[in-house]
Amino acid sequence: MKIFAALYMAVLAAMAQPMPGTAPLSQTTDIASDLVSGIDTFLMRELESAGAAPVAPGSRERLRRLIGLKDARVPFDSPTLQTTLNTASLLAKASTFEVHRVSWPVLDGVTAEGLLLKPIGRMPKKNVVAIPDADQTPESIAASWAGRLAASGCQVLIPTLIDRKDTWSGNPRIKMTNQPHREFIYRMAYQVGRHIIGYEVQKVLAAVDWFAKSAPGTSIGVWGYGEGGLIALHSAAVDERILSTVVSGYFGSRTAMWQEPIYRNIWTQLRGFRDVDLAALIAPRQLIVEASPFPRISGPPAEQAGRRGAAPGFIQQEPLAAVRAEVARTKATFIANPGEETFKAFLGGPARSAPILSLNESGADARMQAQFRQLVEYTQAAVRRSEFVRKDFWAKASKTSLESWEASMPSYRKQFEEEITGIIREPFSALDVKTRRIYDMPAFTGYEAVIPVFKEVIAYGVLLVPKDLKPGERRPVVVAQHGLEGRPQDLIDPKDAKMMLTYQRYAARLAERGFIVFVPQNPYIFGERFRVLSRKGNPLGRTLFAFITPQHQRSIDWLETLPFVDKNRIAFYGLSYGGKTAMRVPVLEPRYKAIICSGDFNEWISKITSVDQPFSYMFTHEYEILEFDSGDTFNHAESAYMIFPRPFMVERGHYDGVGIDEWISSEYAKVRRHYADFSLPNLTEIEYFKGPHQIFGNETFQFLHRHLKWP
């Protein structure tokens, strides 16, 4: 046995020999797991070091964009209460004020609904928008703290916020989910540059519009608790008409916001839009932070049969000392004991007690359903308009000549990099590549390779080198990319029938045809471990592709050093999430000279946001695929425009469940026409095949042979 063990170890040692010019790779852990962990470590380091930023020129306008204030509100035509606020039935009457059910216009087809607490027989001393937590009704706060404001002489408007239940989150014809209503709206809105936060702020600002017109000269304030505190803080930061603000049950460092519900996710929030930064935008106006207990949210509604897909996220109480320290960095007033001191600071004097009110909430569910459905339809309309918004966005790209087109592209690529994928402005690590041989096949030898990218971040993959290389010969390279939860080995020597069916050994088959093949490990593996990376990255201005792109760039840097690689003939061919990579990385990496997108090319914006198609991401768990405002800027056709004039191909199985032929064909037709406009239609093609979500490898292989000039 000892002799056998020694021989076995000797064979392993012989197999694990490194490639010439590289250091030996002796790592015994799962390198794919280490790759994901490295990105996580990088992000956690950045999160912990993210600090408040000085107020920069244009910060308020930038904030408006990030929370989705893209659309003009419906203007008020009259300053009178009756015609402007559409006063409905009187709900209750106290000695000093009346409670009315009201609605007011916000956006086209969107109204705010809630309560008006109107002083009797006198002008209000202050106009206040009182914003409840998402799981509180206007009636509940009218009978408590908002009632005290009204009893003290304020006119108070209380909007309904979209709640955290999942009652209507889905399409009963297709599938229901356990996504909170706020998340369901957030997902579709985020993709077209809107946000559930922005929608709620618009309701508040529409109330401010009415206050400013109906009672000019009267001070306007906002007071919010929990989710309402978040909305109050953002409302005051973007609108200087709000002179006094109370934020209760919400204020903190936001460095752990990746743990909070996803509907609080704001792109680049930690790059100048933390709570302390918003406080700076409010200063010198009055801001009071009241240290009330935060709403206790342990996660989304529980999964049930037929109801899944919500992103994880919870709200927990921040320590009083931490909130106090954060507020100390601002000019805000910190009040540790909620109650009288806050009222006194906000009102300029003591508050009167709230009268005992019994308010009927029988219509609360119908009101919530109407508010939810209005925002869903408004967002779906924005999705439908996005095609025309993209056309306007691309109108400045010159098509008078190929040279003028290419001269137009740097600004588009810059926006794509900075606002869609994200960018890491750090120097690369030294190119100290470690390798070991893991395959010795009749036609090729395979080496695992670990390539340093940034501190903590590596690239990893398997390089297949044909055995019939002649001395001094340089051959083309195909970078073959796996899909979701895949590994390089699945494309080379799959161990189960499913991987064989999906990938058809296409990396090995290309190597057997004489191509050099590199099969990278992308970080979309290990389920929630990789998905949460997008939550950690978004507040810093990162998606997963902020890491995937430099991983590819560094891998190509290494490939170009190899004596048998022709650096002018490198192609990319990816399936599924690998196809997603095909629509992003080559936009920013010009050394990919030919690109194949398999099993992913789509009417991508609709696929992410549709509530009418069963293959939509609205019904699934993949929250990491969201890219803020890409709907109005870059669909798949526009990504292909930035790849142009390099050869580009789509591979599509008729029965691939990622979409339908009609959508793929329609989006691809834009690409084909674009190439034809420059008399280059021969550089793009699409292959349909009778099959599912898999590599077909027929015309795509010929495409690679033709455009990489091999053999």
JOSUL-V754089 format. One line per field, one symbol per residue. ss: DSSP state (~ for helix, > for strand, _ for the rest). phi: phi as a letter, one per 20 degrees, with the letter a starting at -180 (. if undefined). burial: + if it has 16 or more other ideal C-beta (glycine too) atoms within 10 Angstrom, else -. Layout:
ss->???
phi->???
burial->???
This chain:
ss->_~~~~~~~~~~~~~~_______>>______~~~~~~~~~~~~~~~~~~~_________~~~~~~~~______________~~~~~____>>>>___>>>>>>>>>>>__>>>>>>>>>>______>>>>>>______~~~~~__~~~~~~~__>>>>>>__________>>___>>____~~~~~~~~~~~____~~~~~~~~~~~~~~~~~~~_____>>>>>>_~~~~~~~~~~~~_____>>>>>________~~~__~~~__________~~~~~~~~___>>>>>______>______>__>_______>____~~~~~~~~_____>>>____~~~~~~~~________________~~~~~~~~~~~~~~~~~~~~~~~~~~~~~~________~~~~~~~~~~~~~~~~~~~~>___________>>>>>>>___>>>>>>>>>>>__>>>>>>>>>>________>>>>>>>______~~~~_____~~~~~~~__~~~~~~~___>>>>>_______~~~~~~~~~~~___>__~~~~~~~~~~~~~~~~~___>>>>>>>>>>>_~~~~~~__~~~~_____>>>>>_____~~~~~~_______~~~___~~~____~~~___~~~~~~~~___>>>>>>>_______~~~~~~~~~~~~~~~~~___~~~>>>>>>_________~~~~~~~~~____
phi->.ffffffffffgfffefffgncffedfdeffffffffffffgffffffefcfdffdgnfffffgffeneedfffffebeeffeeelfdffeabdfdbdddfbcbfccgncdecrcdddgembfffbdceedffgedegffefecfffffffeoeecdceeefedfdgdeqcgfdadcdfggffffggffgfdmdbgfffffgffffffgfgfeebfnefdccbccmfffgfffffffecffeebcddcmarafmfdffefgffefcglgedocfgfffffffgeffcdddefgfgeceqfgffcgncbofffrcdcfeggfffgffffecefedcfdgpfffgfffenrfeeffffdddfdfefffffffffffffffffffffffgffffffefeffdfbffffffefgfffffgffddencdecfffgeeedcbfcccegdbddcfcdcfdcgmdcdbacdddgeefegnfddfddeddfdgmecgffedbfebffffffdllfffffffeoffcddfeefebmlffeffffffegfencdgffdfffffffffgfgfeffddefeccccbcdmfffgffecffgdcfffebccddmbgaffffffdfdddfefffdcefffefcfmffeccefffffgefgefgccddcegdfffacgfffffffgffgffffgdlcffecacdebeaefafemdffffgfgfeelcf
burial->---------------+-++--+--+-----++--++++++-++--++--+-+------+---+++++++++-++-+----+--++-+---++-+-++++++++++++--++++++++++----+++++++++++-++++++++-++++++++++++++++++++++--+++---++++++++++++++++++++++++++++++++++++++-++---+++++++++++++++++++++--+-++++++++++++-++-+++++++++++-+++++++++++--++++++++-++-+-+++-----+++++++-+--+----+--++-++-++++--+---++-+++---++-++-+-+----+--++--++-+++-+++-++--++-++--++--+-------+--++--+---++-++++++--------+++++++----+++++++++++-+++++++++++--+----++++++++++--+++++++++----+--++++++++++++++++++++++++----++++++++++++++++++++++++++++++--+-++++-+++++++++++++++++++++-+++++++++++++++++++++-+-+++++-+-++++++++++++++++++++++-++++++++--+-+++--++--++-+++-++-------+++++++---+++++-+++-+++-++-+-
